[in-house]
Amino acid sequence: MADAPDMMQVNNVSKAFGEDWEREMVIENLSLKIRRNQLTAIVGPSGCGKSTVVNLLAGFEKPDSGQILLDGRPVTGPSKDTLVVFQETALMPWLTTYQNVTFGPKLRGDIPRDQLKEAADSIIETVGLKEFRDKYPLQLSGGMQRRAELARALINQPLVMVMDEPFRGLDAMTRQLMQEFYMRLCEQEARTNVFVTSELEEAIILADSLVVLSNRPATVREVVQIDLPRPRNLEMLSSSQAYEYKRHAMEMLHEEALKSFKGVGSSSDFLESYSRRP
Amino acid sequence: MGKASKRQETLGARAKALVSDLTFRRGVLSILIFLTLWEIGFRFNEWFGVMVPFVGKVDAPSIVATRWSDVVLLPGYWESWYLSMGRVFLGFLIAQVIGIPFGLAMAVNKYFRGMFFPPFEILRPIPPLAWVPASIIFWPTTELSIMFVTFLGAFYTIVINVLGGARAVDIQYLRAAQSMGATQWDLFRKIILPGTLPSIFIGAAVGMGITWEVVLAAEMISGGGQQSGGGLGFFIWSSYMGGVMDQVIVGMISIGLAGYISSSLIRYIGYRSMPWRRMF
């Protein structure tokens, strides 16, 4: 089973929220494969249920029907094997960078003490936070916080790293730097990544395969293989190949996004869709 | 490089010292201005024959200071300090010891919350002072009755703050910890507890203030009996009964100082135990 080509398999998963007549399908018959040692980017129109996909992959929520397999075994709950890096920083504000990074291994006690210090320090150096090892999260800039969070995820050696719009809210400059940094990181450490984002360009430049989700209820609209050469850089975005990917995906996203405007007539519909904004 | 950063550190330390020094001076200055205005307000009548409302009727700081210098020689005055402080701190401490676990238990367990929250909410609006008569009947000594009332004053505030704080801990932290393999107990110990700490200290600071308000009123009502000594509350009450107005003010300022000392102490402990909150 360990040699199965796909690290994760999502088979016909559906998920609804709410009770009785308020019940609404968020995800319907979603099937997708997460390839081993590849970066799978997931994009979809705003509010289509991307975060729910993340919660399902990570085991925070259980599907109503269908099945999610990790390395051939069903996902039963949150575990370190599907580690999530969240949208907003989830570093514990009461721990320093070092304490945050060592949080997981210390909990589980699976890395011996003397090795842990070495491992943590080397990972902190990899993400360029050596000088900020003993600072608290609020003393770090937005970009540094994201890097600290990456370090905290990496040290746990997860089978799949799930990134839920990790660079959202960063300024354009920092965002580019983080994208480049993350690109290098993925190319150096062959690792299975799921990268959920609402930025199409970011998805294209990072991904090996691009999953485009439909409007709510979310299902897979198309999977696009991104064959840009590796190692990559941000300049490749202006290549005609990247442009073609972008145009194609944009068309689909536009179509899907338009669907959410259909039938919005009464003020109650408007309020409803307004209150559901992420 | 080490030298440069060291120089920066001492510079930073000096800058900090200067700022705090300025703050300190500003504080002293504001108190001096306040006292001067008070003194002038009182003296206005004898200098210009005009009675200033309110301030004109309150004994001037100089009179109060003279009285104070007499009062500090009385052992009873210091005994009052000692007694009130003791009651406040014991009641407060017991409220913390019972209130924090109680609030945390209500926050993390919905069955516990379902059981205890409704009666708690019914008892909470009852002013601690309304408990004084019942408390005198409940407890064998007046001392215990007063302490029970001070305990109640702090207890509700502490519980409400702990409960609210623990419930407000961001779910992202819990999820992050969970996905790194945290057990229920880990979540409680390593996320809920440190996440609630700021609220615990807010509850402590507010609760401490209420405890002082309550202990003084409780002493005025039941203090001075045969079983228990006066305390600062009774000091004010008996000064008023004896018609010694300047001594009433001595008592009032003493309470102000006592409250300031206690809340400073809590702030200091909070500052020491939450290093991540003192960066700016």
Interface residues (C-beta under 8 A of the other chain):
Chain A: A58 G59 F60 P78 S79 K80 T82 L83 V84 F86 E88 A90 M92 P93 W94 L95 F103 G104 L107 R108 Y136 P137 L138 Q139 N156
Chain B: D170 Q172 Y173 R175 A176 A177 Q178 S179 M180 G181 A182 D186 K190 I191 P194 G195 L197 M274 P275 W276 M279
